[in-house]
Amino acid sequence: MSQAFELRTELSELAAVTDHATGDLQSFKQSMAERASGVFAAIGGTATNTDRAIAQLLQEAIRAADGAADARAAASHACADYANQL
């Protein structure tokens, strides 16, 4: 097998795995956002230091999941595009 063929195969498989992981991250983000909404509603106007800290951590986790999903999608597309050029 040629080195280019092996690289193309590896890149195509990596793109497929990354696509699957991106879907998992999107599901996690959606679930996290739904549950966080309930927490935000329960916290309401109490806003103690602990409440604010929890709300901030939940918001950061949602943003991080969104960023990770975007990065994985970009990596998947890049791998697939490169594999198609080989």
Residue, then its C-alpha position, 0 to 999 in steps of 0.5 A: m500500500s502506498q503511503a498516500f493511500e494509507l494517509r488518505t485512509e487515516l484522514s478519512e477515518l479521523a474525519a468520520v470519528t470527529d464527526h461523531a464526536t461533534g454530534d456527541l458534544q452538541s448533544f452534551k451542550q444541549s442537555m447542559a443548557e437545558r439543565a442549566s436553565g432549570v438551575f438558573a430559574a431555581i437560583g432566581g434572585t438569591a444570587t449568593n456568591t455560590d449561586r453566581a459561581i455555579a451559574q458562571l461555571l455552567q455558562e463556561a461549560i456550555r461555551a466550552a462545549d460549543g467551542a470544542a464542537d466547532a473545533r472538531a467540526a473544523a478538524s473533520h472538514a480539514c481532514a476530509d478535504y486533505a484526504n480528498q486531495l490525495 
